[in-house]
Amino acid sequence: MEKYLYQCLESVEKQTLKDIEVIVVDDGSPDESYKVYQEFKKRDSRFKTIRKENGGVSRARNTGLESATGEYVLFIDSDDWMTEDACEILYSEAVNKKADMVIADTYTSFDDGKNEYVHVFDSDFTTSDTALIKAYQKAIIAFPYNPKPYGKKCTIPTGLGGPWNKLVRRNLLMENEIRFDPYVNGMFDDCLYSLHVLANAKKISYVAKPVYYYRMVGTSLLHKYRMNMLETNSHIFERIEDFMKKTGEEDFFRPAFDFYVCRRLIESMGSYFFVEGNAEAFTKRLSSLEILLKKEPYRSAFRNVDSSLMKKSWKMICKFINKNQLLLAYVCYKLKSIKDSIQR
């Protein structure tokens, strides 16, 4: 991410809240990113740098967390950037409301230079209500269960589960041994992190102000062949089910889990089953998909999911899958992909 890193670090350096420490973790980057962050380290004593062998995003974030000394922690990805008042907004809210976690809004930044304001919730709130916090956790697993959605459109609010628009009390993380989980191969680890933070937070606060620019890089992982996608899905499902069992609220979270399983399978069509790079014959891929759908948790999820919460294309794919008409599900997926590419 060398070409994005300067903008990222400059946005941190220019924060209006000056009393911060900045920990840059180089996770074995093969480009010349180190030249960029070393420049900031030389001119700004608040910057600390850690260079390590590549171990994935989860281990990189954990390395940074374990080196942190501040009262609160906030994460930023190297291809994104923050508003200059991000830390001030989040920290002021945390201090004034005595909150363990503060959430704020984001922008989604596209390749054409346009930025879309994304509201995580409909209005400001501060709460210690366990029911509302639990409902928020449900939404992290499956976004249509957002208890306070902004508008009615079925979209994923950028920042609902991600760690980069959330200020978290560091002691809460350390005392409860909350870390990012490498077991899920860098997928959903941010949401698992947020789920466990919320499970231990006494009070959370949301402020409807934008603090973060989330860059939509054109070469999204969702559109690349990922040979380990099915294994990664299995690991994610295992971790979510572990979380549900630990809370003792399996029935409450199960509908969201079913939705997420279906969503992951549909996304896997574009990164495993029907994507360039998968060398298996098309008929073989269809057969593999059919076998997978007879296994748990896919089998129960597609039978039980509340498809009324889905957008039209996903709903149609689910319908064909339940009828075991996988060729039609494939056609529906391809039409959806073409429509999405035209809209972009």
C-alpha positions, 0 to 999 in steps of 0.5 A: 500500500506504498502509494496510499501510505503517505496520505494515511500517515499525514492524516494521523500527523495532522490530528487536532488532538496532539497527545497521541502515540502512533504505532506503525506496524510493517507486516513484512511489506515487499514494497518501499513503504518503509521509506514513507513511514521512516520519514514521519518517524524522523520528523515526529517523535510521536511515531513508533515503528515496528517491522516484522515478518509477514503474519497477516492483518490480525497479528499485525494489529495485535503487535500494535496493540501490545505496544500501545500505552495510551488510555484508548486505542484506535486502528487505521488501515494503510490505504485509508485516512482519517479526518483531522478531528477524528481523534478529538471527536472520539476522545472527547466523547469517550471522556464526556460520556465515560464510555468504553467504546465510541463509534462514529460515522465514515466516508466510503471513498471511490476510485473516481474521487467521490466520497459517500457519507455513511451513517452507522446509526440513525442518531447519537446515543449513549447507552449501558442498556445490555439489550441495545448492545446485544442488538448491536452485536446481532447487527455486526453478524448480519447488517439487516438486524441493525437496531437503529438503521439510518434509512431503509435501504438494505446496505452494509454501513461501512464501519458497523463492525470494523475497528477503525471508526471505534475508540476503545478503552485499552484496559478493557482489551488487556483485562479481557484478553481481547485480540484479533483472531488469526484463525479466520485468515484476515476475514471477519476478524475485525467484526469478531474483535468488535463483538468481544469488545461489546460483550465486555463494555459497560457503556458505549456511545455513538456520535453522528460525525464522520471520522474516517475515509474507507477506500474502496480499492478496485482490486477487492479481495471479494473479486479475486480467486481465494483457494482457501475461501471455504476453509476460511468460511468454516473458521469464521462460522466456528468462531461465531458459533463459539461466541453465540454459545459463550453468550448463552444467547444462541436463539437470539443470534441464530437468525443473524448467523443464518443470514451471514452464512448465506451471504458468505456463500453468495460472496464465495461464488465470486471468489471461489466457485465462479471466478477466473483462477479456479482451474476446475471444470465448470460442471465440477464446480457446480457439483462441489457447490451442491455437495457443500450446500448439503452440509451444515451450517449451509443446509440449515441456514438456507432453509431458515434464513429470513430472505425478506431482509435480503436485496432482490438478487440475493433473494433470488439466488437463495430461492434457486439454491433451496430448489437445488437449481444451481445453474439458475443460481449461477445465472442469477449471480452472473447477472447481478455481477454485470449489473454491479459492474455497470453501476460502478 
